[in-house]
Amino acid sequence: MEIQQDDLIKLQSEFKAHEVRCDERWKTVFKQLEEVEQSIQRLHVIVLSGGGATLVILATALVNILT
């Protein structure tokens, strides 16, 4: 079976189109991943802040109980 020149040209064209589509998909994936990472960072800050506030409230309650 011999590969024809036209088949090679068509295959090369399809491959280049595939590469372009994949490149766009990866850009989209990385952008979404960055957004997810930013959301996780915000949640991390919220959780730490909530934990700190809880500790302050508990410490205040304990001081009030002991005095």
C-alpha positions in Angstrom: 0.0 0.0 0.0 1.5 3.2 -1.1 0.7 6.6 0.5 -0.3 9.2 -2.0 1.0 12.7 -1.8 -2.5 14.1 -1.5 -3.2 11.9 1.5 0.0 13.2 3.2 -1.0 16.8 2.6 -4.5 16.1 3.9 -3.1 14.3 7.0 -0.7 17.2 7.6 -3.5 19.7 7.4 -5.7 17.8 9.7 -2.8 17.4 12.2 -2.1 21.1 12.2 -5.8 21.8 12.8 -5.8 19.3 15.6 -2.8 21.0 17.2 -4.5 24.4 17.1 -7.6 23.0 18.7 -5.6 21.3 21.4 -3.6 24.4 22.1 -6.8 26.4 22.7 -8.2 23.7 24.9 -5.0 23.7 27.0 -5.1 27.4 27.4 -8.7 27.2 28.6 -7.8 24.4 31.0 -4.9 26.3 32.5 -7.0 29.5 32.8 -9.7 27.5 34.6 -7.1 25.9 36.8 -5.7 29.3 37.8 -9.2 30.4 38.7 -9.7 27.3 40.9 -6.4 27.9 42.6 -7.4 31.5 43.4 -10.8 30.3 44.8 -9.0 27.8 47.0 -6.7 30.5 48.2 -9.6 32.7 49.1 -11.3 29.8 50.9 -8.1 29.1 52.8 -8.0 32.7 54.1 -11.6 32.6 55.1 -11.1 29.3 57.0 -8.1 30.7 58.8 -9.9 33.9 59.7 -12.9 32.0 61.0 -10.6 29.8 63.1 -8.8 32.8 64.5 -12.1 34.5 65.3 -13.4 31.4 67.0 -10.3 31.2 69.2 -10.7 34.8 70.2 -14.3 34.3 71.1 -13.6 31.2 73.1 -10.7 32.9 74.9 -12.9 35.8 75.7 -15.6 33.5 77.0 -13.1 31.6 79.1 -11.8 34.8 80.6 -15.3 36.0 81.4 -16.1 32.7 83.1 -13.0 32.7 85.2 -13.4 36.3 86.4 
